[in-house]
Amino acid sequence: MPQNRVLVVYKESTYSRYGTTQHLVRGFKKNKYWEVLKKSHERHAKTLELVRAVLRKRNFKVTTLLRSKVEKLKNIDRQFKLVVSVGGDGTFLDCSHQLWNTPILGVNSDPQQSVARLSGSHSGNFEQVLERHLSGQKKPALVWRLDFFINGKKNTVPVLNDILISTLSPGGTSRYILKAGKRSEEQMSSGVWVSSAAGSTAAVLSAGGKAFPATAKKFQFVAREVYHRKFGTRNFLRGVFTAGQTLEVVSYMRQGRIFIDGSNLVLLFNVGDRLKIKLSPRPLQVIGLKD
């Protein structure tokens, strides 16, 4: 592993993305939200520059890459000593899908606006958190991810946050069978959340799940808005799993989908397809994690 190379991955701010779109500018100015986006962009840009300056001061060779391009960069583990994510949870998640051995340090580039549970630093303490890591004072935390298999074939993407199983349209009905151990139940609902411990404070919590420390070695599912009148009262609506246990979902949907860590990665999940989920034996190494 190269000892002096660091990969910095950053997000594109909403302001920089839509700043030249005049009809959006006019609409936002009416409610002053445009100014909010502009200030957020400025804080993000300053944080990014600070991160690069601190790394260069320590004689690291810095490669800077836009979040949307990180998936095209192969063999990150072989090329870099460290990955620094500058943005929020979305940027951190995109980085995590490419990492197996290299530790990651998340920098929340705008704590006023960004949600960044796994980011262990911000502009005010980035250098201190980095120093504690480099000096060996603080080892990376192990954050357990999910592996999943579709029709027996393992997918190569490690899931850091959550999986949503549903039909294509958010207004449609999701139909499937849930299986775990000896339990099996056919359901109709608006979908099923399956979440790691790291993702337990996100969507699954709003759907009725439990919040766990990000380092907990467990995962859970919650079936959302289950329809009971078709088959009678449904009972297998949520559950928590530990290492060695699996959850299986069999699709009864003509247009089923599997959403991985948000909406960017989407896989087909049609009639007869089988999805199996379990804890991955290869956790993500996260620097500066507080919980």
Backbone hydrogen bonds in HBPLUS format (Angstrom, degrees):
<---DONOR---> <-ACCEPTOR-->    atom                        ^
c    i                          cat <-CA-CA->   ^        H-A-AA   ^      H-
h    n   atom  resd res      DA  || num        DHA   H-A  angle D-A-AA Bond
n    s   type  num  typ     dist DA aas  dist angle  dist       angle   num
A0061-LYS N   A0004-ASN O   2.58 MM  57  5.79 176.1  1.58 176.9 175.7     1
A0081-LYS N   A0005-ARG O   2.83 MM  76  5.71 162.3  1.86 155.7 159.4     2
A0006-VAL N   A0061-LYS O   2.99 MM  55  6.19 161.7  2.02 151.8 154.1     3
A0063-THR N   A0006-VAL O   2.96 MM  57  6.30 164.9  1.99 165.3 169.2     4
A0007-LEU N   A0082-LEU O   3.01 MM  75  6.42 162.9  2.04 160.4 162.1     5
A0084-VAL N   A0007-LEU O   2.79 MM  77  6.17 163.9  1.81 162.6 167.2     6
A0008-VAL N   A0063-THR O   2.78 MM  55  6.03 171.9  1.78 165.6 168.0     7
A0065-LEU N   A0008-VAL O   2.81 MM  57  6.17 158.5  1.86 164.7 169.2     8
A0009-VAL N   A0084-VAL O   2.86 MM  75  6.22 160.3  1.90 159.6 166.3     9
A0086-VAL N   A0009-VAL O   2.74 MM  77  6.02 170.3  1.75 168.7 170.4    10
A0010-TYR N   A0065-LEU O   3.06 MM  55  6.46 153.4  2.13 151.6 159.5    11
A0067-ARG N   A0010-TYR O   2.73 MM  57  5.36 143.3  1.87 168.7 159.7    12
A0011-LYS N   A0086-VAL O   3.26 MM  75  6.74 139.0  2.43 167.3 172.5    13
A0017-ARG N   A0013-SER O   3.03 MM   4  6.25 145.7  2.16 146.7 156.7    14
A0018-TYR N   A0014-THR O   3.03 MM   4  6.17 154.6  2.10 149.5 154.5    15
A0019-GLY N   A0015-TYR O   2.81 MM   4  5.18 114.5  2.24 144.2 153.6    16
A0021-THR N   A0018-TYR O   3.02 MM   3  5.28 164.7  2.04 115.2 119.9    17
A0024-LEU N   A0021-THR O   3.14 MM   3  5.61 127.0  2.43 109.4 122.2    18
A0025-VAL N   A0021-THR O   3.05 MM   4  6.32 156.3  2.10 151.2 158.7    19
A0026-ARG N   A0022-GLN O   2.95 MM   4  6.23 164.0  1.97 157.8 160.3    20
A0027-GLY N   A0023-HIS O   3.18 MM   4  6.29 157.1  2.24 135.6 141.7    21
A0028-PHE N   A0024-LEU O   2.91 MM   4  6.09 163.7  1.93 156.7 160.3    22
A0029-LYS N   A0025-VAL O   2.98 MM   4  6.08 156.7  2.03 150.6 157.0    23
A0031-ASN N   A0028-PHE O   3.05 MM   3  5.66 139.7  2.22 113.2 122.8    24
A0032-LYS N   A0029-LYS O   3.37 MM   3  4.73 159.2  2.42  90.3  96.2    25
A0036-VAL N   A0033-TYR O   3.02 MM   3  4.99 119.0  2.41  94.4 110.0    26
A0037-LEU N   A0033-TYR O   2.99 MM   4  6.38 157.6  2.04 154.6 160.0    27
A0038-LYS N   A0034-TRP O   2.90 MM   4  6.15 153.4  1.97 145.8 153.6    28
A0039-LYS N   A0035-GLU O   3.00 MM   4  6.18 165.6  2.02 148.3 151.1    29
A0040-SER N   A0036-VAL O   3.02 MM   4  6.17 154.7  2.08 145.5 153.0    30
A0041-HIS N   A0037-LEU O   2.91 MM   4  6.10 155.9  1.97 146.5 152.9    31
A0042-GLU N   A0038-LYS O   3.01 MM   4  6.32 153.3  2.08 147.2 154.3    32
A0043-ARG N   A0039-LYS O   2.99 MM   4  6.28 156.7  2.05 148.4 153.9    33
A0044-HIS N   A0040-SER O   2.94 MM   4  6.16 159.1  1.98 149.8 156.0    34
A0045-ALA N   A0041-HIS O   2.89 MM   4  6.12 162.7  1.92 152.6 156.8    35
A0046-LYS N   A0042-GLU O   3.05 MM   4  6.20 159.9  2.09 146.2 151.3    36
A0047-THR N   A0043-ARG O   3.00 MM   4  6.19 156.0  2.06 146.6 153.2    37
A0048-LEU N   A0044-HIS O   2.98 MM   4  6.24 160.7  2.02 153.4 158.3    38
A0049-GLU N   A0045-ALA O   3.09 MM   4  6.34 161.0  2.13 148.4 152.8    39
A0050-LEU N   A0046-LYS O   2.95 MM   4  6.16 155.3  2.01 146.4 153.7    40
A0051-VAL N   A0047-THR O   2.93 MM   4  6.16 163.2  1.96 155.6 159.3    41
A0052-ARG N   A0048-LEU O   3.13 MM   4  6.39 165.6  2.15 150.8 153.9    42
A0053-ALA N   A0049-GLU O   2.94 MM   4  6.10 155.0  2.01 146.2 153.7    43
A0054-VAL N   A0050-LEU O   2.92 MM   4  6.14 161.8  1.95 156.6 160.5    44
A0055-LEU N   A0051-VAL O   3.10 MM   4  6.30 163.1  2.13 150.3 154.6    45
A0056-ARG N   A0052-ARG O   2.96 MM   4  6.10 160.0  2.00 147.6 153.2    46
A0057-LYS N   A0053-ALA O   2.93 MM   4  6.06 148.9  2.03 144.5 153.1    47
A0058-ARG N   A0055-LEU O   3.12 MM   3  5.23 133.8  2.35  96.2 108.6    48
A0060-PHE N   A0055-LEU O   3.09 MM   5  5.53 163.2  2.12 148.3 146.6    49
A0059-ASN N   A0056-ARG O   2.88 MM   3  4.87 155.2  1.94 109.7 111.2    50
A0069-LYS N   A0066-LEU O   2.94 MM   3  5.60 160.7  1.98 123.1 129.5    51
A0070-VAL N   A0067-ARG O   3.29 MM   3  5.54 167.5  2.30 111.9 115.6    52
A0072-LYS N   A0069-LYS O   3.19 MM   3  5.68 151.3  2.27 111.3 119.2    53
A0073-LEU N   A0070-VAL O   3.10 MM   3  5.38 159.7  2.14 110.0 116.4    54
A0078-ARG N   A0075-ASN O   3.11 MM   3  5.42 134.0  2.33 103.6 115.1    55
A0079-GLN N   A0075-ASN O   3.25 MM   4  6.48 133.2  2.48 142.6 155.3    56
A0079-GLN N   A0076-ILE O   3.06 MM   3  5.10 135.0  2.27  99.0 111.9    57
A0080-PHE N   A0076-ILE O   3.05 MM   4  5.95 154.4  2.11 165.5 164.8    58
A0083-VAL N   A0103-PRO O   3.16 MM  20  6.44 155.6  2.22 155.3 161.7    59
A0105-LEU N   A0083-VAL O   2.86 MM  22  6.33 157.3  1.91 159.0 166.5    60
A0085-SER N   A0105-LEU O   2.98 MM  20  6.23 151.1  2.07 136.5 145.8    61
A0107-VAL N   A0085-SER O   2.63 MM  22  5.83 159.0  1.67 173.5 176.1    62
A0087-GLY N   A0107-VAL O   3.03 MM  20  6.36 164.2  2.06 168.2 173.1    63
A0109-SER N   A0087-GLY O   3.19 MM  22  4.88 150.6  2.28 122.0 130.7    64
A0092-PHE N   A0088-GLY O   3.23 MM   4  6.47 163.6  2.26 150.7 155.6    65
A0089-ASP N   A0115-VAL O   2.94 MM  26  6.11 147.1  2.04 164.4 154.1    66
A0093-LEU N   A0089-ASP O   2.82 MM   4  6.01 158.3  1.86 154.9 160.5    67
A0094-ASP N   A0090-GLY O   3.09 MM   4  6.31 162.6  2.12 148.7 152.4    68
A0095-CYS N   A0091-THR O   3.16 MM   4  6.42 156.9  2.21 147.6 153.4    69
A0096-SER N   A0092-PHE O   3.01 MM   4  6.23 156.2  2.06 148.4 155.2    70
A0098-GLN N   A0095-CYS O   3.01 MM   3  5.73 162.6  2.04 122.5 127.9    71
A0099-LEU N   A0096-SER O   3.25 MM   3  5.26 168.2  2.26 108.1 111.7    72
A0104-ILE N   A0285-GLN O   2.95 MM 181  6.35 157.2  2.00 160.2 165.5    73
A0287-ILE N   A0104-ILE O   2.88 MM 183  5.95 173.1  1.88 155.7 156.6    74
A0121-SER N   A0106-GLY O   3.17 MM  15  6.31 130.3  2.44 149.7 162.6    75
A0108-ASN N   A0121-SER O   2.89 MM  13  6.27 165.8  1.91 153.7 149.0    76
A0113-GLN N   A0110-ASP O   2.94 MM   3  5.67 150.2  2.03 124.6 131.7    77
A0114-SER N   A0110-ASP O   2.78 MM   4  5.58 177.4  1.78 169.8 168.8    78
A0119-SER N   A0116-ALA O   3.30 MM   3  5.36 154.0  2.37 101.8 109.4    79
A0125-ASN N   A0122-HIS O   3.16 MM   3  5.69 144.2  2.29 112.8 121.7    80
A0126-PHE N   A0122-HIS O   2.91 MM   4  5.49 125.2  2.22 164.9 173.1    81
A0129-VAL N   A0125-ASN O   2.98 MM   4  6.22 166.4  2.00 164.5 168.0    82
A0130-LEU N   A0126-PHE O   2.90 MM   4  6.06 163.3  1.92 155.7 160.8    83
A0131-GLU N   A0127-GLU O   2.96 MM   4  6.10 157.3  2.01 144.0 150.1    84
A0132-ARG N   A0128-GLN O   3.04 MM   4  6.31 158.2  2.09 148.9 154.0    85
A0133-HIS N   A0129-VAL O   3.17 MM   4  6.43 149.6  2.26 143.7 151.5    86
A0134-LEU N   A0130-LEU O   2.90 MM   4  6.17 169.9  1.91 159.7 161.8    87
A0135-SER N   A0131-GLU O   2.91 MM   4  5.92 153.5  1.98 150.6 156.9    88
A0137-GLN N   A0132-ARG O   2.92 MM   5  5.01 122.4  2.26 150.3 161.5    89
A0138-LYS N   A0132-ARG O   3.18 MM   6  5.57 148.3  2.28 131.0 127.5    90
A0136-GLY N   A0133-HIS O   3.09 MM   3  5.23 152.9  2.17 104.3 112.8    91
A0141-ALA N   A0286-VAL O   2.75 MM 145  5.11 154.5  1.81 155.2 146.3    92
A0286-VAL N   A0141-ALA O   2.85 MM 145  5.11 168.3  1.86 153.2 155.2    93
A0143-VAL N   A0284-LEU O   2.89 MM 141  5.11 170.4  1.90 153.1 156.4    94
A0284-LEU N   A0143-VAL O   2.85 MM 141  5.11 160.5  1.89 151.7 146.9    95
A0280-SER N   A0145-ARG O   2.83 MM 135  5.38 178.0  1.83 136.0 136.0    96
A0146-LEU N   A0159-VAL O   2.85 MM  13  4.85 153.6  1.92 134.9 143.9    97
A0159-VAL N   A0146-LEU O   2.97 MM  13  4.85 169.5  1.98 149.1 147.8    98
A0147-ASP N   A0278-LYS O   2.89 MM 131  5.54 163.2  1.91 158.3 164.0    99
A0278-LYS N   A0147-ASP O   3.07 MM 131  5.54 161.8  2.11 157.1 159.7   100
A0155-ASN N   A0148-PHE O   2.99 MM   7  6.02 175.4  1.99 163.8 163.1   101
A0149-PHE N   A0276-LYS O   2.82 MM 127  5.09 152.3  1.90 147.0 155.7   102
A0276-LYS N   A0149-PHE O   2.88 MM 127  5.09 159.8  1.92 146.6 153.1   103
A0150-ILE N   A0153-LYS O   2.93 MM   3  5.29 154.0  2.00 148.5 143.4   104
A0153-LYS N   A0150-ILE O   3.07 MM   3  5.29 166.4  2.09 115.2 116.4   105
A0151-ASN N   A0274-ARG O   2.78 MM 123  5.02 164.9  1.80 150.6 155.4   106
A0196-SER N   A0161-ASN O   3.04 MM  35  5.62 165.3  2.06 146.9 151.6   107
A0261-ASP N   A0162-ASP O   2.90 MM  99  5.20 164.8  1.92 172.4 168.2   108
A0163-ILE N   A0194-VAL O   2.71 MM  31  5.06 154.0  1.78 152.8 161.5   109
A0194-VAL N   A0163-ILE O   2.82 MM  31  5.06 156.6  1.87 156.2 160.0   110
A0164-LEU N   A0259-PHE O   2.97 MM  95  5.03 157.9  2.02 140.7 147.9   111
A0259-PHE N   A0164-LEU O   2.87 MM  95  5.03 169.7  1.88 150.6 153.8   112
A0165-ILE N   A0192-VAL O   2.91 MM  27  5.14 166.8  1.92 150.4 154.7   113
A0192-VAL N   A0165-ILE O   2.87 MM  27  5.14 152.5  1.95 144.1 153.3   114
A0166-SER N   A0257-ARG O   3.13 MM  91  5.55 165.8  2.15 153.0 157.5   115
A0257-ARG N   A0166-SER O   2.68 MM  91  5.55 155.9  1.73 178.3 172.7   116
A0168-LEU N   A0255-GLN O   2.74 MM  87  5.50 130.2  1.99 148.4 162.0   117
A0172-GLY N   A0169-SER O   2.99 MM   3  5.16 164.7  2.01 111.1 116.0   118
A0174-SER N   A0189-SER O   2.73 MM  15  5.22 166.5  1.75 166.5 163.5   119
A0189-SER N   A0174-SER O   2.89 MM  15  5.22 155.8  1.95 145.8 153.9   120
A0252-TYR N   A0175-ARG O   2.99 MM  77  5.22 152.8  2.06 143.5 136.2   121
A0176-TYR N   A0187-GLN O   3.19 MM  11  5.71 157.4  2.24 151.7 157.1   122
A0187-GLN N   A0176-TYR O   2.91 MM  11  5.71 165.6  1.93 164.6 167.0   123
A0177-ILE N   A0250-VAL O   2.92 MM  73  5.03 147.1  2.03 138.1 148.0   124
A0250-VAL N   A0177-ILE O   2.91 MM  73  5.03 160.9  1.95 145.3 151.8   125
A0178-LEU N   A0185-GLU O   2.89 MM   7  5.35 165.7  1.91 149.9 149.8   126
A0185-GLU N   A0178-LEU O   2.95 MM   7  5.35 151.1  2.03 146.9 155.5   127
A0179-LYS N   A0248-GLU O   2.80 MM  69  4.93 153.6  1.87 152.9 152.7   128
A0248-GLU N   A0179-LYS O   2.82 MM  69  4.93 166.7  1.84 157.7 158.1   129
A0180-ALA N   A0183-ARG O   3.01 MM   3  5.28 159.8  2.06 140.8 145.2   130
A0183-ARG N   A0180-ALA O   2.95 MM   3  5.28 153.6  2.02 138.0 134.9   131
A0227-TYR N   A0188-MET O   2.76 MM  39  5.51 178.0  1.76 159.3 159.4   132
A0190-SER N   A0224-ARG O   3.16 MM  34  5.85 166.5  2.18 156.7 159.0   133
A0224-ARG N   A0191-GLY O   2.97 MM  33  5.76 169.2  1.98 161.6 165.2   134
A0193-TRP N   A0222-VAL O   2.91 MM  29  5.25 167.1  1.93 156.6 153.5   135
A0222-VAL N   A0193-TRP O   2.87 MM  29  5.25 149.2  1.96 146.2 153.7   136
A0195-SER N   A0220-GLN O   2.79 MM  25  5.40 157.0  1.84 152.7 160.6   137
A0220-GLN N   A0195-SER O   2.93 MM  25  5.40 157.8  1.98 152.1 159.5   138
A0200-SER N   A0197-ALA O   3.15 MM   3  4.99 163.4  2.17 103.9 108.3   139
A0202-ALA N   A0199-GLY O   3.13 MM   3  5.50 164.0  2.15 117.5 120.1   140
A0205-LEU N   A0202-ALA O   3.15 MM   3  5.69 133.1  2.38 112.3 123.3   141
A0207-ALA N   A0203-ALA O   3.03 MM   4  6.31 138.0  2.21 145.7 158.1   142
A0209-GLY N   A0204-VAL O   2.76 MM   5  5.23 150.9  1.84 147.5 146.1   143
A0208-GLY N   A0205-LEU O   3.10 MM   3  5.23 161.5  2.14 105.3 110.7   144
A0216-ALA N   A0213-PRO O   3.00 MM   3  5.45 169.6  2.01 120.6 123.2   145
A0219-PHE N   A0241-PHE O   2.92 MM  22  5.26 153.6  1.99 140.6 148.1   146
A0241-PHE N   A0219-PHE O   2.68 MM  22  5.26 170.3  1.69 164.0 165.3   147
A0221-PHE N   A0239-GLY O   2.94 MM  18  5.51 149.0  2.04 150.5 158.8   148
A0239-GLY N   A0221-PHE O   3.13 MM  18  5.51 147.0  2.25 144.1 145.1   149
A0223-ALA N   A0237-LEU O   2.80 MM  14  5.12 169.3  1.81 153.1 154.8   150
A0232-GLY N   A0228-HIS O   2.91 MM   4  5.21 131.7  2.15 148.3 159.8   151
A0245-GLN N   A0242-THR O   3.07 MM   3  5.75 163.9  2.10 141.5 144.8   152
A0247-LEU N   A0277-ILE O   3.02 MM  30  5.27 156.9  2.08 146.0 153.5   153
A0277-ILE N   A0247-LEU O   2.85 MM  30  5.27 158.8  1.90 154.8 162.1   154
A0249-VAL N   A0275-LEU O   2.77 MM  26  5.06 156.4  1.83 147.7 155.7   155
A0275-LEU N   A0249-VAL O   2.80 MM  26  5.06 167.9  1.82 154.2 158.4   156
A0251-SER N   A0273-ASP O   2.91 MM  22  5.39 167.2  1.93 159.7 163.9   157
A0272-GLY N   A0251-SER O   2.88 MM  21  5.41 162.6  1.91 151.0 145.7   158
A0271-VAL N   A0253-MET O   2.77 MM  18  5.01 104.0  2.35 140.7 147.6   159
A0269-PHE N   A0256-GLY O   2.92 MM  13  4.48 145.4  2.04 121.2 113.9   160
A0258-ILE N   A0267-LEU O   2.82 MM   9  5.02 148.6  1.91 146.2 152.2   161
A0267-LEU N   A0258-ILE O   2.88 MM   9  5.02 158.1  1.93 141.7 149.1   162
A0260-ILE N   A0265-LEU O   2.90 MM   5  5.35 173.4  1.91 162.7 164.8   163
A0273-ASP N   A0270-ASN O   2.94 MM   3  5.68 165.2  1.96 147.2 150.9   164
